[in-house]
Amino acid sequence: MKFVIQRVTNACVKVDSQVIGSIEKGFLVLIGISQTDSRQTADALVKKMTGLRIFEDENGKTNLSLKDVGGSLLLISQFTLYANCKKGNRPSFIEAGEPKMAEELYEYIIAE
């Protein structure tokens, strides 16, 4: 499982020019799920992500977590994080999780 985490002051996702998700201060997170991932993997990464102290405190030090600043999450499923481009010009996605399993884990992550 891979999380690409970007600290944002605001972010939104649009599909066909319609906003389907938006947040103010928080994390925009791209989530890639592989064939071998499990709920235990998800639990560990969610705990790590929400505990990251990458927001500035009153002294300008990155010392505060998402919870400390009342931040939000915008989670985006992104199977392309498992693209293998080592051979040729067409990426292989063989390591990406099978869609049904990946969707179930993604929904589990959202719930957690």
C-alpha positions in Angstrom: 0.0 0.0 0.0 1.2 3.5 -0.9 0.0 6.8 0.4 1.2 10.0 -1.3 0.4 12.7 1.2 0.3 16.4 0.4 -0.3 19.0 3.0 -2.8 21.5 1.6 -4.5 24.7 2.6 -7.4 23.7 0.4 -8.0 21.0 -2.3 -10.8 19.7 -4.4 -11.5 16.9 -6.9 -13.6 17.6 -10.0 -15.2 15.1 -12.4 -16.7 16.5 -15.5 -16.3 20.0 -14.0 -18.3 19.0 -10.9 -16.7 19.2 -7.5 -17.1 15.7 -5.9 -14.9 16.4 -2.9 -13.2 19.3 -1.2 -11.4 20.2 2.0 -9.8 23.2 3.6 -6.6 22.7 5.6 -5.5 19.1 5.8 -4.1 16.3 3.6 -4.7 15.4 0.0 -3.9 11.7 -0.1 -3.4 9.5 -3.2 -3.9 5.8 -2.2 -2.5 2.9 -4.1 -3.5 -0.6 -3.1 -1.5 -3.7 -4.1 -2.5 -7.4 -4.4 -0.8 -8.2 -1.1 -2.3 -5.4 1.1 -4.7 -6.1 4.0 -6.6 -4.3 6.7 -3.6 -4.6 9.0 -1.5 -2.7 6.4 -4.2 -0.1 6.1 -4.5 0.3 9.9 -0.7 0.9 10.2 -0.7 3.5 7.4 -3.8 5.3 8.6 -2.3 5.5 12.1 1.0 6.8 10.7 -0.6 9.3 8.4 -2.9 10.8 11.0 -0.1 11.1 13.5 2.4 12.8 11.2 3.5 16.1 12.8 3.9 18.2 9.7 1.9 21.3 10.5 3.6 24.4 12.0 3.1 25.3 15.6 3.2 28.8 17.0 7.0 28.8 16.8 7.1 27.8 13.1 8.3 24.3 13.8 6.6 21.3 12.1 5.2 19.9 15.4 1.5 19.5 15.0 -0.6 16.7 13.6 -3.8 16.7 11.5 -5.9 16.4 14.7 -4.0 19.2 16.4 -4.9 21.6 13.6 -8.4 20.3 13.1 -7.5 19.3 9.5 -9.4 17.3 7.0 -8.6 14.4 4.6 -9.3 14.2 0.9 -8.6 10.6 0.0 -8.3 9.6 -3.7 -7.9 6.0 -4.9 -5.0 5.9 -7.4 -4.1 2.5 -8.8 -1.5 4.1 -11.0 0.8 4.4 -8.0 1.6 0.7 -8.8 2.6 1.4 -12.4 5.7 -0.5 -13.4 7.5 1.3 -16.2 10.8 -0.7 -16.3 10.2 -2.3 -19.6 8.9 -0.7 -22.8 6.6 2.2 -23.0 3.4 0.7 -21.7 3.1 0.6 -17.9 2.3 -2.7 -16.2 -0.3 -2.6 -13.4 0.1 -6.2 -12.4 1.1 -5.3 -8.9 -2.0 -3.1 -8.4 -4.8 -4.7 -6.3 -7.7 -6.4 -8.1 -10.4 -3.7 -8.4 -13.0 -5.4 -6.1 -10.5 -6.1 -3.3 -8.9 -2.6 -3.7 -12.2 -0.9 -3.5 -13.1 -2.8 -0.3 -9.8 -1.7 1.3 -10.2 1.8 0.1 -13.7 2.0 1.6 -12.2 0.5 4.8 -9.6 3.2 4.9 -12.2 5.9 4.5 -14.2 4.4 7.4 -11.1 4.3 9.6 
